[in-house]
Amino acid sequence: MTAAHCISSGRTYRVVLGEYDRSVIEGPEQFITVEKAFVHEDYDGDGNDIALLKLSECAELTDEVKPARLPPAGYILPHGTECYVSGWGRLTTGGLLPNVLQEGLLPVVDFEHCSQPDWWGSYVDETMVCAGGYEVSGCNGDSGGPLNCPGVNCEWEVNGIASFVSARGCNTEKKPTVFTRVSAYIDWIKKTIASNFLFNYRMLIT
């Protein structure tokens, strides 16, 4: 699962599972070619920024590579929920790209706050999740990465897919990182998997 804006037609992609330090081969990595990418049919450059990647072969489940848990359909994260963004995006606006996987605490900013005119206003809608905007943020290069949050049963779930940050800078006041809200697309995910994937997807979606 990734952001639709990360996918360009005609290009070949490969995923690396179990990656941590990109500067060395540590051992747990699995390099698998993407057989096909499924971009949401209503992606318009802004909304519906979600895509699924079908791998050319099955991943081996290990201590470093495990299935992610998705949230229930329609679930809305409460304001202030402590979530974490992770990725290899820039450490600061225009700054360096790290080799080691980064993680940052991003409290959720609910739609009521994030859609106010002096925040993101009409740039966000209810299929998105805003998080951070204070001292830590996602940045360029984090796109498509996960926003992991504690779920209703205190199990970590992928509630967001990193979509965009402010053009004024990654850590701009009242401009939290914006994620695609995964819970708004559970039905689309199920339909796409059922139509195009052969394995039992029920083990991945609860």
N, C-alpha and C positions, 0 to 999 in steps of 0.2 A: 504494500500500500504506500502511495506517495502522492505528491501534488501533481495535478494535471499540467501545470505550467513547467514542470521539470521534463516533460516528454515532448520530443520533437519528432514528427513523422520522418521516416526514412533512416533514422539512426538506429544503431545496434547498442544495446545496453547489457551490462553485467552487474550483478549484485555481489557484494562481499559480505558474507555472514560471519559473525564472530570477530569482527574487526575491532581493534582498540587503538593501536599505534600504527598509523599508516606508513611510517618510515621504515618499519621492519616487518619481516614475516615471523609472527610469534608462534604459529602452530595451529591455533583453533580455526583459522580462517577457512571459509569455503567459498570458492569462486564459481558462480553459476551464471550462465548466460540467460538473459530474458528472452523467452520464446515469443511473447506478445504482450503489449501494453494495452489496457482497456481504459480509455479516457472517458470520463462522464460525458454523455451525449449533449448535455446542456452547459458544458463549460464554455464560458464566453470571455475568458481573459481575466475575469474577476471572480464571480461566484461559481459554485460547483467545482471548486479546485481540488479534485480528487481523481486518482487513477489507481488501478490494480495491475500488478505485474505477475504474469504467468511465467514461472521458471521452466527451463528446459528439462530439468530433472529434479527429483525430490531432494530436499535438504536432509542432512543427517542431524537428528536431535542430539545435542550434547549439553554439557554444563554451561557452555557459552552460547548455544543456539537453541532457543525455545520458542514455541508459538506465543504470540501476544494475545492478550484478552481484550475483547472489544466491549464497549458499554452497551447497556440495554437501549433499544430503539427509543429515540425521543428524549433521552436523559439530559437534563440541564444541570450543569455544575453550579453549586451554590457560590455566591460571591465570596471571595477570599479563600476558596479551596486551594491548598498548597500543592501545586503541580510542578513538574520538572520538564524542561526542554533539554534535549541532548543532540549533539551533532558536532561537525567539524567546521562550522561557519566562522566568519571573521571574529576575532576577539574584541575588536572595536570597529567603529565605522571607518571603512577604508584601511583597516589594519591587517595584521598578518592572519594567515590561515594556519591553525594548529595541526600538528601531526597526531596528537593524543585526543581522544574523544573527550568533549567538554560536557558539563551538566550544569544547569542553572535553575534555581528555585524561582518559579513564576506564579504568584497568587492570581487567581482568576478574577477578572473584572467583568461583572455581569453586564448583560446587554443594556439594561437601563442606564448604567453609567457610561459604557463604552460608546453608545450611540448619541450621547449628548453633543451639541454643536462644537464645544471647545475640546472634545475628545476626537473620536473618528467620525462622528456624525453619520451621514447617509452612506459613507464608504463601507460600513459593516451592516450585515443583516443577521437574522436569527439562525442562519445555518453556519454561523461562525462563532468562534470562541476567542475572546480577548484575554491575554494574561501578561502580567508584568507591568512594565512602564514606569518603574521606579528606579531601581539600581541595576537590575539584571534584565537582559532581553535576548531574544533570538537576533541573528544578524545574517547578512548575505552569506549564502553557503549552507545555511541550516534548512533551506526550503525542502519540503517533503519529509522532514524528520518528525518524530513523535512528540506530542505533549502527553506525558504519563501522569495520571492522577489516581488517587485512591478512590475506588468504586464504592458502591453501596454496601458491599460486604468486606470493605477494607482490603480488597485485592486490587493490585495495580492494573489499570486499563489504559489503552491508547485512546484518549478522548479528543485529540486534535492532531492535525497535520499542518506543519508550518507553512504559511501561505505568503504573508507579506509584512513588511515593516515600513516605517515612515521614510519618505525620500529625504527628510531633514536629518536623518540619522537613526541608527538602530535603537538607541536608548534615549528617545525623546520623551520629555514629560507629557503625560496624557495621550501618548501614542503607543499603547502596549502592543506587543507582538500579536498578530492576528493569525488564527489557525482555522482550518476547515473543521467544523464540528462533526466528528465521526458519527455520533448518535443520530444525526439527521439523515445519514446515508446507509443505515443498516439494511433497509429493504433493497436498495440498489446493489449493495455489496452481495447480499444473498442471491439476488437474481442473476448478477453477472457471474458469480462463481458457479451457480447451478447450471448455467447455460454453457460455460466454457471450460470448466475444470472437472476432472474425472474423480478426484479423491473426495472423501467424505468431509465436506466443509463444516458439518455440525460440530466437529471437535474444536473448531476455531471460533465459532460464534455462539455465545450463550445469551 
